[in-house]
Amino acid sequence: HDLNRNISDVSLIIAVMMLVVEALMRFMVRRALRPLAELEEPLTRLANGETNLTVKTSGDREIARIGIALNTTISAIRERDEALHRMADHDSLTGLVNRARFVERLEQEIRRISRGGNSAALFFFDLDRFKHINDTYGHSAGDRLLIQVTKQLDQRIRENDLFARYGGDEFTLLAYNVDLARAREIAESFISLMHDFVFYEAEQAIKIYFSIGVTLID
C-alpha cells in the first residue's frame, strides 16, 4: 500500500510539473510572438494605403529585422507617393506649381473672396523674346532662360503667395490679401528686378523683357 501510495504521489507530482511546464512554455511562446502579433495592425493600415506610420522594432532579433524591413518599405512607398504627388502638381523644368494646380488654387481663392474675404491680385507674366531665343539658339537655351527667369522672379515672391508656370513662357502669380495699390507696387518691383537682367547664350548678352498684366480679385 505504501508503494502504491508513493507511486501515486510521484505520478501526481509529475503530472502537475508537466502542466506547469506546458503553461510556462505557452506563456513563453506567446511572449516571444507578441511583437510579431503587433505587426498585424500596421500591416493592415499599410494594405489600406496608409503610409504615415512606423512599425515597432522590438522582440527577438529576427522579428526586429522584420520591423526594420517594413519601416524601410513604408519609407520608400511614402517617398514614391510624395514624388508622384509633386510631379502631378509641379512643372518638371522650373519646379514651380503647374497650370492645373494654379487654376485649382485660384478658384478656391475666388470662392473665399466671394464669401467676404480680403481681396487678392492675379499677375500674368509673358516673356517678350522667348520665341526668338528658341528659334535662334535652340530649345535647350530656351529652357535655361526659363530656369533663370524663374530664379530671378522668385526673389520677389512673398512666402505665402503662389507662383506658377502657366505654360510656355507664361508665368502667373496669385498674391493674397493685397489691394490695388499694393498690387501695382508688386508689379513695379518685378519690372525693376528684371530691368538689369541679361541672358547669356553662345557668348551673346541678350536683354530680356517681359510684359505684366494684373487684375484685382475683390
C-alpha positions as CSV (number, residue, x, y, z in Angstrom):
1,H,0.0,0.0,0.0
2,D,2.8,2.4,0.8
3,L,4.4,1.7,-2.5
4,N,1.2,2.3,-4.4
5,R,0.7,5.5,-2.5
6,N,4.2,6.7,-3.3
7,I,3.8,5.8,-6.9
8,S,0.5,7.7,-7.0
9,D,2.1,10.7,-5.3
10,V,5.0,10.7,-7.7
11,S,2.7,10.5,-10.7
12,L,0.6,13.3,-9.4
13,I,3.7,15.5,-8.9
14,I,5.0,14.6,-12.4
15,A,1.5,15.5,-13.8
16,V,1.5,18.8,-12.0
17,M,5.0,19.6,-13.1
18,M,4.1,18.7,-16.7
19,L,1.1,21.1,-16.5
20,V,3.3,23.8,-15.1
21,V,5.9,23.3,-17.8
22,E,3.3,23.3,-20.5
23,A,1.7,26.5,-19.1
24,L,5.2,28.1,-18.9
25,M,6.0,27.1,-22.4
26,R,2.7,28.6,-23.7
27,F,3.5,31.8,-21.8
28,M,7.0,32.0,-23.3
29,V,5.7,31.3,-26.8
30,R,3.0,34.0,-26.5
31,R,5.6,36.4,-25.1
32,A,8.0,35.7,-27.9
33,L,5.4,36.0,-30.6
34,R,3.8,39.2,-29.2
35,P,6.0,41.6,-31.2
36,L,5.0,39.6,-34.3
37,A,1.3,39.9,-33.5
38,E,1.8,43.6,-33.1
39,L,2.7,43.8,-36.7
40,E,-0.8,43.0,-37.7
41,E,-2.2,46.5,-37.2
42,P,0.5,48.4,-39.2
43,L,0.3,45.8,-42.0
44,T,-3.4,46.2,-42.2
45,R,-3.1,50.0,-42.3
46,L,-0.4,49.7,-45.0
47,A,-2.6,47.5,-47.0
48,N,-5.3,50.1,-46.9
49,G,-2.9,52.7,-48.4
50,E,-1.8,54.5,-45.2
51,T,1.9,55.3,-45.1
52,N,2.1,57.7,-42.2
53,L,3.1,55.0,-39.7
54,T,6.1,53.4,-38.1
55,V,6.5,49.8,-37.1
56,K,8.0,49.0,-33.7
57,T,11.3,47.1,-33.9
58,S,11.2,45.1,-30.7
59,G,11.4,41.4,-29.7
60,D,13.8,38.8,-31.0
61,R,16.5,39.8,-33.5
62,E,14.6,38.1,-36.4
63,I,11.3,39.8,-35.5
64,A,13.1,43.2,-35.1
65,R,14.6,42.7,-38.5
66,I,11.2,42.2,-40.0
67,G,10.1,45.5,-38.4
68,I,13.2,47.3,-39.8
69,A,12.5,45.9,-43.2
70,L,8.8,47.0,-43.0
71,N,9.9,50.6,-42.0
72,T,12.3,50.7,-44.9
73,T,9.5,49.6,-47.3
74,I,7.0,52.1,-45.8
75,S,9.5,54.9,-46.2
76,A,10.2,54.0,-49.8
77,I,6.4,53.9,-50.6
78,R,5.9,57.3,-48.8
79,E,8.8,58.9,-50.8
80,R,7.4,57.5,-54.1
81,D,3.9,58.8,-53.3
82,E,5.3,62.2,-52.4
83,A,7.3,62.3,-55.7
84,L,4.3,61.3,-57.7
85,H,2.2,63.9,-56.0
86,R,4.8,66.6,-56.7
87,M,5.0,65.5,-60.3
88,A,1.3,65.9,-60.7
89,D,1.3,69.4,-59.2
90,H,4.6,70.9,-60.4
91,D,6.3,71.9,-63.6
92,S,9.2,69.5,-64.2
93,L,11.5,72.2,-65.7
94,T,11.2,75.0,-63.2
95,G,9.8,73.2,-60.2
96,L,7.0,75.8,-59.9
97,V,3.4,74.9,-59.4
98,N,1.9,73.9,-62.8
99,R,-1.1,75.3,-64.5
100,A,-3.7,72.8,-63.3
101,R,-2.8,73.2,-59.7
102,F,-2.6,77.0,-60.0
103,V,-6.1,77.2,-61.5
104,E,-7.4,75.0,-58.7
105,R,-6.0,77.3,-56.1
106,L,-7.2,80.4,-57.9
107,E,-10.8,79.0,-58.0
108,Q,-10.5,78.3,-54.2
109,E,-9.4,81.9,-53.6
110,I,-12.2,83.4,-55.8
111,R,-14.7,81.4,-53.7
112,R,-13.2,82.5,-50.5
113,I,-13.3,86.2,-51.5
114,S,-16.8,85.9,-52.7
115,R,-17.8,84.9,-49.2
116,G,-16.4,88.1,-47.8
117,G,-12.6,87.5,-47.7
118,N,-10.0,90.1,-48.4
119,S,-9.0,91.0,-52.0
120,A,-6.2,89.3,-53.9
121,A,-4.3,90.1,-57.1
122,L,-3.7,87.9,-60.1
123,F,-0.5,88.6,-62.2
124,F,0.3,87.3,-65.6
125,F,3.9,87.4,-66.9
126,D,4.9,86.9,-70.6
127,L,8.5,86.9,-71.8
128,D,8.8,89.0,-74.9
129,R,11.7,87.4,-76.7
130,F,11.3,83.7,-75.8
131,K,10.4,82.6,-79.3
132,H,13.5,84.4,-80.7
133,I,15.7,82.6,-78.2
134,N,14.2,79.2,-79.1
135,D,14.4,79.8,-82.8
136,T,17.9,81.2,-82.7
137,Y,19.7,79.2,-80.1
138,G,17.5,76.1,-79.7
139,H,15.1,74.8,-77.1
140,S,17.8,73.9,-74.6
141,A,18.7,77.6,-74.5
142,G,15.0,78.4,-74.0
143,D,14.9,76.0,-71.1
144,R,17.9,77.7,-69.5
145,L,16.3,81.0,-69.9
146,L,13.1,79.9,-68.2
147,I,15.0,78.5,-65.3
148,Q,17.0,81.7,-64.9
149,V,13.9,83.9,-65.1
150,T,12.2,81.7,-62.5
151,K,15.0,82.2,-60.1
152,Q,15.1,85.9,-60.8
153,L,11.3,86.4,-60.2
154,D,11.3,84.1,-57.2
155,Q,13.4,86.7,-55.3
156,R,10.3,88.9,-55.1
157,I,7.7,86.3,-54.3
158,R,6.2,86.6,-50.8
159,E,6.4,83.3,-48.8
160,N,2.6,82.6,-48.9
161,D,1.9,83.7,-52.4
162,L,1.5,81.2,-55.3
163,F,3.9,81.4,-58.2
164,A,3.3,79.1,-61.2
165,R,4.5,78.3,-64.7
166,Y,1.3,78.7,-66.7
167,G,2.7,77.3,-69.9
168,G,5.5,78.0,-72.4
169,D,7.0,81.4,-71.5
170,E,4.0,82.4,-69.3
171,F,4.0,82.7,-65.6
172,T,1.3,83.5,-63.1
173,L,1.2,84.8,-59.5
174,L,-1.6,84.8,-57.0
175,A,-0.8,87.4,-54.4
176,Y,-3.0,87.0,-51.3
177,N,-4.6,89.8,-49.2
178,V,-3.5,92.8,-51.3
179,D,-5.4,95.8,-52.6
180,L,-4.9,97.5,-56.0
181,A,-2.2,99.9,-54.7
182,R,-0.2,97.1,-53.3
183,A,-0.6,95.1,-56.5
184,R,0.8,97.9,-58.5
185,E,3.8,98.1,-56.2
186,I,4.4,94.4,-56.6
187,A,4.3,94.7,-60.4
188,E,6.7,97.7,-60.4
189,S,9.1,95.7,-58.2
190,F,9.1,92.9,-60.8
191,I,9.8,95.4,-63.6
192,S,12.6,96.9,-61.6
193,L,14.0,93.5,-60.8
194,M,14.1,92.4,-64.4
195,H,15.4,95.8,-65.7
196,D,19.1,94.7,-65.4
197,F,18.6,91.0,-66.2
198,V,20.7,89.8,-69.1
199,F,20.7,86.3,-70.6
200,Y,24.0,85.0,-71.8
201,E,24.0,82.4,-74.6
202,A,26.6,81.5,-77.2
203,E,28.8,84.3,-76.0
204,Q,26.0,86.7,-76.6
205,A,24.5,89.1,-74.0
206,I,20.7,89.2,-74.7
207,K,18.4,91.6,-73.0
208,I,15.2,90.0,-71.9
209,Y,12.0,91.9,-71.4
210,F,8.5,90.8,-70.3
211,S,5.0,92.1,-70.0
212,I,2.9,92.1,-66.9
213,G,-0.8,92.1,-66.6
214,V,-2.5,92.4,-63.2
215,T,-6.1,92.2,-62.1
216,L,-7.7,92.6,-58.7
217,I,-9.9,89.9,-57.3
218,D,-12.4,91.5,-54.9
